[in-house]
Amino acid sequence: MKTRVVIVGGGTAGWLTAGIIAAKHCSQSTETQQTEITLVESPDVKNLGVGEGTWPTMRDTLRQIGISERQFLSCCDASFKQASKFVGWSNGKNEHYYHPFTAPSGYGSISLAEHWSATAKDIDFERWVCAQGTICEQYLTPKLPQMPEYAFSLNYGYHLNAGKFVQMLHQHCVEKLGVKYIQGHVEQVIPAENDDISAIVLSNGEQIAGELFIDCSGFAAILMGKHYQIPFKSKQHILFNDTALAAQVEYADNDTPIASCTVATAQDSGWIWDIALQNRRGIGHVFSSDFTSSEKAEEALQNYLKNDPYLDAQNVTTRTIKFTPGHRETFWHKNCVAIGVSAGFVEPLEATALVLIEKSAEWLSQQLPRERSAMTVLAKRFNELTLERWQEIIDFLKLHYILSNRQDSNYWLEHQQADSIPESLQEALMLWRTQAPGVYETNQRFELFSSASKQYVLYGMGFNTEQKYLAQTNQNEAALIKRLRNDILHSTEKMLSALPTNRQFLNRILESSGRS
Ligand SMILES: Cc1cc2nc3c(=O)[nH]c(=O)nc-3n(C[C@H](O)[C@H](O)[C@H](O)COP(=O)(O)OP(=O)(O)OC[C@H]3O[C@@H](n4cnc5c(N)ncnc54)[C@H](O)[C@@H]3O)c2cc1C
């Protein structure tokens, strides 16, 4: 069967999806199974152009699509992301903790979290189980320059320029993977008898027919929302933020350090993200319009910029993005799948959007329907999995708010009200009072957030797994813990002296690509 896959939308979702499907199918087409991918993008609707933090999954995605890390780093002004650093979330007093991408030492064989809870609570949890926060504090890279592409000393993702990322993916998909690109505004949908989409119609009258349609049209959601009217489920009663002020800010000079973590600084009605690229920082304020005004949010952002000596904060302009946090009721309907913002959107607190795009596109690519009859089963499974993932994301983001001791505004107080906390999260919290999240935490095979992530946030925020429930450490465990702790201290020392700074590493890449 020939499968014509038609993707509507040329933002990050559209091009990542095109690349992931094309890398697997377009080179493997046989006489009986052929896949053809067309991406249609409106000249009139701009991409979101934000979304600058990725997960480590992006390394696999880029490798799979066939993009070299060197090319990516130099084309997209990219830098390494090793963690999220949360500032002021517990008490609003500039205190911080790290949620790194590297799991606690011994993860899977022993739960250091329980032993830390029992014996070492006066030491910062992340530092007790991992080296990555210490490396981030020194603005160091997660890898040595001589290491192969995508290999690492410490697990990492990236910070990137979203506009340049889209350009790079576009060029690669068209030139190397055979994706057909059409510029045109989709005005209309031609339905088939069974209510599938048989073709889309562009404003110039051109019709594009296909077997599978992927809606990557962002907030417009022209296929899933406008055409099929699949309901959108707001989650604003759980996650209050609905507005973002986004800015791009120059460095004060060419030698300022480049942070290799996203910094998320809590504010009285939201939080400020700070993402360091090679040549500028992407900084913005996500807040709830129910609790503060745009003017006050802008003021808080400008204060943040002014207080940072590494920034040239003169004449910074901001762009406002309004959104309703939530997701569609279903994500695959008939012969149409929604991926990216058309499927849902919540605040970028843990950079979950790009990873969900990668995971959804990967699933679809692995399970690309070979017959129309397969779609009904696949749609059911995709919908179940994607819904679980959204619930997981919403619970995990909410966790950051409800563990806070902040009482300085109604925003923080209301976040802690029981009626804003999903039952699944209340249940998990009850359990975590008696045991640390462990590897059997969920029955899902494709969970997004491992129990390691939950441990970092819980114990970083000062959560208490009660001492009386913790088992005594036996002799074997004590020996293993001692060894793991020594390894952490030893490897931290070694990395502190061997790893270059981000600035040094990235300058070297730029020099070798002739861009310095
Ligand atoms: C403030 C902010 C910060 C973010 N930070 C992060 C982050 O750090 N990490 C992360 O993972 N994610 C982040 N995100 C999310 C990320 O930006 C998006 O998930 C990502 O950009 C994907 O967008 P998209 O491709 O779905 O939509 P868009 O970028 O909006 O693209 C939509 C595409 O559809 C096309 N289109 C629309 N209508 C039509 C039509 N009628 N006909 C043809 N084409 C049409 C448009 O031309 C465009 O090409 C952030 C988002 C915001 C708002």
The ligand as a Gaussian input file, in Angstrom:
#p B3LYP/6-31G(d) Opt

LIG

0 1
 C        6.683000      30.689000      26.053000
 C        6.917000      29.295000      25.586000
 C        8.083000      28.636000      25.959000
 C        8.288000      27.318000      25.541000
 N        9.410000      26.665000      25.958000
 C        9.572000      25.374000      25.622000
 C       10.721000      24.658000      26.022000
 O       11.629000      25.192000      26.651000
 N       10.819000      23.363000      25.666000
 C        9.856000      22.746000      24.950000
 O        9.969000      21.545000      24.702000
 N        8.785000      23.419000      24.513000
 C        8.614000      24.694000      24.826000
 N        7.531000      25.370000      24.366000
 C        6.601000      24.698000      23.457000
 C        7.121000      24.743000      22.030000
 O        7.331000      26.069000      21.642000
 C        6.106000      24.116000      21.073000
 O        5.721000      22.882000      21.549000
 C        6.755000      23.911000      19.741000
 O        7.176000      25.141000      19.252000
 C        5.843000      23.218000      18.779000
 O        4.971000      24.103000      18.195000
 P        4.093000      23.591000      16.989000
 O        4.982000      23.192000      15.874000
 O        3.100000      22.627000      17.489000
 O        3.282000      24.917000      16.577000
 P        3.771000      26.229000      15.813000
 O        5.192000      26.537000      16.029000
 O        2.774000      27.275000      16.169000
 O        3.612000      25.866000      14.278000
 C        2.347000      25.835000      13.655000
 C        2.529000      25.698000      12.163000
 O        1.253000      25.494000      11.575000
 C        1.130000      26.312000      10.429000
 N       -0.276000      26.596000      10.191000
 C       -1.184000      27.145000      11.033000
 N       -2.377000      27.264000      10.401000
 C       -2.211000      26.778000       9.146000
 C       -3.054000      26.633000       8.016000
 N       -4.328000      27.027000       8.039000
 N       -2.539000      26.095000       6.892000
 C       -1.246000      25.670000       6.825000
 N       -0.402000      25.776000       7.883000
 C       -0.888000      26.326000       9.015000
 C        1.942000      27.566000      10.760000
 O        2.317000      28.253000       9.585000
 C        3.126000      26.933000      11.480000
 O        4.084000      26.513000      10.538000
 C        7.318000      26.686000      24.742000
 C        6.190000      27.375000      24.348000
 C        5.975000      28.663000      24.769000
 C        4.731000      29.372000      24.344000

